[in-house]
Amino acid sequence: MRRAVLSILAVWFILGAPPEAPAGTIDNFDAAVGTLDDATLVTANPNDNTQTPSVLELIQDDFQDESFNWAGLFKIFDSTQPFDVTFDVLNSGGVTEYLIVEGIANLSNIAWTDYHLQLGTGFGDQFIPLGQSPISGFGLTFDVGDKNPPPQSFFVLHNGLDEIILANLFNTTVHLPDSIFFDDGLIPDLDAQPEDDLDLAFLVFSLDIPDAFFLPGQDELTEYQFTLRQFPSFRRPPVIPEPMSVLLFSSGLAGAFFSRKKKI
C-alpha cells in the first residue's frame, strides 16, 4: 500500500512535466545503482548558463514549466547505500545550466540526519570522485558561480488554503564545486509515518554542464558520461552506561590513580 501511495506521488511529481525537448546537452540519464522510480528532462535553452528559475513557481505549476532547463528525479532508498545516477552528455557548443529537482522516499528503516551529493565517474565499486577522474578538467560543477538558486532542501506542505509552503529540511548546507553536504536536519523513515501524512523530502540544486574537453593531437570528444552519487547518513545516539557501569568505571580510574600514587 505504501509503495502504491509513493507511485501516485511520483506521477504527480514527474509525469506532470512536459516532454523532453529535442535539443540539449544532457542526452539521457538513469540509475546505475539504486531505484529511480521515474524521471524527466527538459532542455529549453541550450548553452544558457544564467537561468534563475523559481522553485516555488515550478512546484505550483505542477512541474509544467518548460521555459528553462531542468531535470526531475524521484528516488526510492531501500537502504543507506550510495545511489548512483549516470548522465550522458552531448556537446552543444557551450555550458548549459540545469536545475535538478529531486523527490526522495526514505524506506531504509532509519531516519537520516544528513545527506551528501558528489560528482564523479563510474558507479558502484568503480566510482571515482570528480577531482580524480578523467573529466576533472571539463568544468563540470554544482553551479558555484552565481548560485542562483542555491542548493535547497525542504518538505512540501499545504496550509489548507491551497497555498504551498516549502518547509526547510536541513539547517546547514556546504556547497562546493564537486559536492554538496546537507546537515543538521532530519529525513524520517516513511514506514514510521501514517500513510495519510507522508513527508517526502525534496532537494533542489543546479549543475553546470560543459562540453567535453579535448587536447591537441587527440581525437575530439563529442560526448561523455558523469555520475551523480548521493547517500544519506545518520548519527547514532550516544550509548549511556548503566549506573553500575559508571560506578565500576570510576572505581577503576580511582584505583589506577591511587595505585600510581602509592608507587611514587
C-alpha positions as CSV (number, residue, x, y, z in Angstrom):
1,M,0.0,0.0,0.0
2,R,2.8,2.4,0.9
3,R,4.5,1.9,-2.4
4,A,1.2,2.5,-4.2
5,V,1.0,5.9,-2.5
6,L,4.6,6.6,-3.5
7,S,3.8,5.7,-7.1
8,I,0.9,8.2,-7.1
9,L,3.2,10.9,-5.7
10,A,5.8,10.1,-8.3
11,V,3.2,10.5,-11.1
12,W,2.3,14.0,-9.7
13,F,6.0,14.9,-9.4
14,I,7.3,13.5,-12.8
15,L,4.5,12.8,-15.3
16,G,3.1,16.3,-15.0
17,A,6.3,17.5,-16.7
18,P,6.5,18.5,-20.4
19,P,8.1,16.1,-22.9
20,E,11.8,16.2,-23.4
21,A,13.0,19.0,-25.7
22,P,14.6,18.0,-29.0
23,A,17.9,19.6,-28.2
24,G,20.2,19.8,-25.1
25,T,23.5,18.8,-23.5
26,I,22.1,16.1,-21.2
27,D,21.1,13.4,-23.6
28,N,20.0,10.8,-21.1
29,F,20.3,9.7,-17.5
30,D,19.5,6.6,-15.5
31,A,20.1,4.9,-12.2
32,A,23.2,2.7,-12.2
33,V,22.9,1.8,-8.5
34,G,19.6,2.4,-6.7
35,T,15.9,2.6,-7.6
36,L,14.9,5.6,-9.8
37,D,11.1,5.4,-9.8
38,D,10.7,8.0,-12.6
39,A,12.5,10.8,-14.2
40,T,12.1,13.6,-16.8
41,L,14.3,16.0,-18.7
42,V,13.6,19.4,-20.2
43,T,16.2,21.4,-22.2
44,A,14.6,24.7,-23.2
45,N,17.6,26.8,-23.6
46,P,20.9,25.0,-24.6
47,N,24.1,26.9,-23.7
48,D,22.2,29.1,-21.2
49,N,24.3,29.3,-18.0
50,T,22.5,32.3,-16.5
51,Q,19.0,30.9,-15.7
52,T,17.3,32.0,-12.5
53,P,14.2,29.7,-12.1
54,S,11.7,29.9,-9.2
55,V,11.5,26.6,-7.4
56,L,8.2,27.5,-5.8
57,E,6.6,28.6,-9.1
58,L,7.8,25.3,-10.7
59,I,6.0,23.3,-7.9
60,Q,2.9,25.5,-8.0
61,D,2.7,24.9,-11.8
62,D,2.7,21.1,-11.2
63,F,6.1,20.8,-12.9
64,Q,4.7,22.0,-16.2
65,D,7.2,24.9,-16.8
66,E,9.2,24.5,-20.0
67,S,10.9,27.9,-20.0
68,F,14.2,26.8,-18.5
69,N,16.4,23.7,-18.3
70,W,15.6,21.2,-15.5
71,A,15.6,17.6,-14.7
72,G,13.3,15.8,-12.2
73,L,14.2,12.6,-10.4
74,F,12.1,10.5,-8.0
75,K,14.3,8.2,-5.9
76,I,13.5,5.4,-3.5
77,F,16.0,4.4,-0.9
78,D,15.7,0.9,0.5
79,S,19.0,1.2,2.3
80,T,21.6,3.9,3.1
81,Q,24.0,2.6,0.4
82,P,25.1,5.2,-2.2
83,F,22.7,5.9,-5.0
84,D,24.4,6.5,-8.4
85,V,22.8,8.2,-11.4
86,T,24.7,8.4,-14.6
87,F,24.3,11.2,-17.1
88,D,25.2,11.0,-20.8
89,V,26.3,14.4,-22.2
90,L,26.5,15.6,-25.8
91,N,28.5,18.7,-26.9
92,S,26.3,21.7,-27.6
93,G,28.9,24.4,-28.1
94,G,28.8,25.9,-24.6
95,V,27.8,25.4,-21.0
96,T,24.2,24.6,-20.0
97,E,22.9,25.0,-16.5
98,Y,20.2,22.6,-15.3
99,L,18.1,22.9,-12.2
100,I,17.8,19.4,-10.6
101,V,14.6,18.7,-8.6
102,E,14.6,15.5,-6.7
103,G,11.9,13.7,-4.7
104,I,13.3,11.3,-2.1
105,A,11.5,8.4,-0.4
106,N,13.3,7.1,2.7
107,L,12.4,3.4,3.1
108,S,15.7,2.5,4.8
109,N,14.1,1.8,8.2
110,I,16.1,4.6,9.8
111,A,15.8,8.4,10.0
112,W,18.6,10.4,8.3
113,T,20.3,13.4,9.8
114,D,22.3,14.5,6.8
115,Y,22.6,13.9,3.0
116,H,25.6,14.0,0.6
117,L,25.9,14.7,-3.1
118,Q,29.1,14.1,-5.1
119,L,30.1,14.3,-8.7
120,G,32.4,11.7,-10.4
121,T,32.5,9.0,-12.9
122,G,31.8,5.2,-12.8
123,F,29.4,3.7,-10.4
124,G,29.2,1.2,-7.5
125,D,32.6,0.0,-6.5
126,Q,34.1,1.7,-9.7
127,F,33.0,5.2,-8.7
128,I,35.8,7.8,-8.9
129,P,35.4,11.3,-7.4
130,L,35.4,14.1,-9.9
131,G,38.8,15.5,-9.0
132,Q,40.5,12.1,-9.6
133,S,38.5,11.3,-12.8
134,P,39.4,11.7,-16.5
135,I,36.8,14.5,-16.9
136,S,38.1,16.6,-14.0
137,G,39.2,19.4,-16.3
138,F,35.9,19.8,-18.2
139,G,34.4,22.4,-15.8
140,L,31.5,20.3,-14.5
141,T,30.3,21.8,-11.2
142,F,27.4,22.2,-8.8
143,D,27.0,25.8,-10.2
144,V,29.3,27.5,-7.7
145,G,29.3,30.7,-9.8
146,D,26.1,32.6,-9.4
147,K,24.5,30.0,-7.1
148,N,21.1,31.1,-8.3
149,P,19.2,29.4,-6.9
150,P,21.4,28.0,-4.1
151,P,21.0,24.3,-3.1
152,Q,17.8,23.9,-1.1
153,S,16.2,21.1,0.9
154,F,12.5,21.1,2.0
155,F,9.3,19.3,2.6
156,V,6.3,20.4,0.5
157,L,3.4,21.3,2.8
158,H,-0.1,22.6,2.2
159,N,-1.7,25.0,4.7
160,G,-5.3,24.2,3.8
161,L,-5.7,27.4,1.8
162,D,-4.4,26.0,-1.5
163,E,-1.1,27.6,-0.7
164,I,2.2,25.7,-0.9
165,I,4.8,26.1,1.8
166,L,8.4,24.9,1.5
167,A,9.4,23.8,5.0
168,N,13.1,23.8,5.5
169,L,14.6,20.4,5.8
170,F,18.3,20.9,6.7
171,N,19.7,23.9,8.6
172,T,23.2,23.7,7.2
173,T,24.4,23.4,3.6
174,V,28.0,23.2,2.4
175,H,28.2,24.0,-1.3
176,L,31.4,23.1,-3.1
177,P,32.2,22.7,-6.9
178,D,32.1,18.9,-6.8
179,S,30.0,18.2,-3.7
180,I,27.0,19.4,-1.6
181,F,26.5,18.4,2.0
182,F,23.2,19.0,3.8
183,D,23.5,18.7,7.6
184,D,21.6,19.4,10.8
185,G,18.1,18.1,9.8
186,L,16.0,15.0,9.6
187,I,14.5,12.9,6.8
188,P,12.2,10.5,8.6
189,D,11.6,6.9,7.6
190,L,8.4,6.7,5.7
191,D,7.4,3.4,7.2
192,A,7.3,5.1,10.6
193,Q,4.7,7.7,9.3
194,P,0.9,7.4,8.8
195,E,0.1,6.7,5.1
196,D,-2.1,9.8,5.0
197,D,0.7,12.0,6.3
198,L,3.7,11.1,4.2
199,D,6.5,13.7,4.2
200,L,8.6,13.4,1.1
201,A,11.9,15.2,1.0
202,F,12.8,17.4,-1.9
203,L,16.3,18.6,-2.9
204,V,17.0,21.3,-5.4
205,F,20.4,22.2,-6.8
206,S,22.0,23.3,-10.1
207,L,24.5,21.7,-12.4
208,D,26.7,23.5,-14.9
209,I,27.1,21.0,-17.8
210,P,30.1,21.8,-20.1
211,D,31.2,20.4,-23.4
212,A,33.7,17.6,-23.5
213,F,37.3,18.9,-23.4
214,F,40.0,17.6,-25.7
215,L,43.7,18.0,-26.1
216,P,45.5,18.9,-29.4
217,G,46.6,15.8,-31.2
218,Q,43.8,13.7,-29.8
219,D,40.5,12.8,-31.3
220,E,37.8,15.3,-30.4
221,L,35.3,14.2,-27.8
222,T,31.7,14.9,-28.6
223,E,30.2,13.1,-25.6
224,Y,31.0,11.9,-22.1
225,Q,29.3,10.4,-19.1
226,F,29.4,11.6,-15.4
227,T,27.9,10.2,-12.2
228,L,25.8,12.0,-9.6
229,R,26.4,10.0,-6.4
230,Q,24.1,10.5,-3.4
231,F,23.9,8.9,0.0
232,P,22.4,9.7,3.4
233,S,24.0,9.2,6.8
234,F,22.8,9.3,10.4
235,R,24.2,9.9,13.8
236,R,23.6,7.1,16.3
237,P,22.6,8.3,19.8
238,P,25.4,8.0,22.3
239,V,25.5,4.9,24.5
240,I,24.9,6.0,28.1
241,P,26.4,3.5,30.5
242,E,24.2,2.0,33.2
243,P,24.8,3.5,36.7
244,M,26.6,0.4,37.9
245,S,28.9,0.5,34.9
246,V,29.7,4.1,35.6
247,L,30.5,3.3,39.2
248,L,32.8,0.4,38.2
249,F,34.5,2.6,35.6
250,S,35.0,5.4,38.1
251,S,36.3,2.9,40.7
252,G,38.7,1.6,38.2
253,L,40.1,5.1,37.5
254,A,40.3,5.8,41.1
255,G,42.1,2.5,41.7
256,A,44.6,3.2,38.9
257,F,45.2,6.7,40.3
258,F,45.8,5.6,43.9
259,S,48.0,2.7,42.7
260,R,50.2,5.1,40.8
261,K,50.3,7.5,43.7
262,K,51.4,4.7,46.1
263,K,54.3,3.8,43.8
264,I,55.6,7.4,43.8
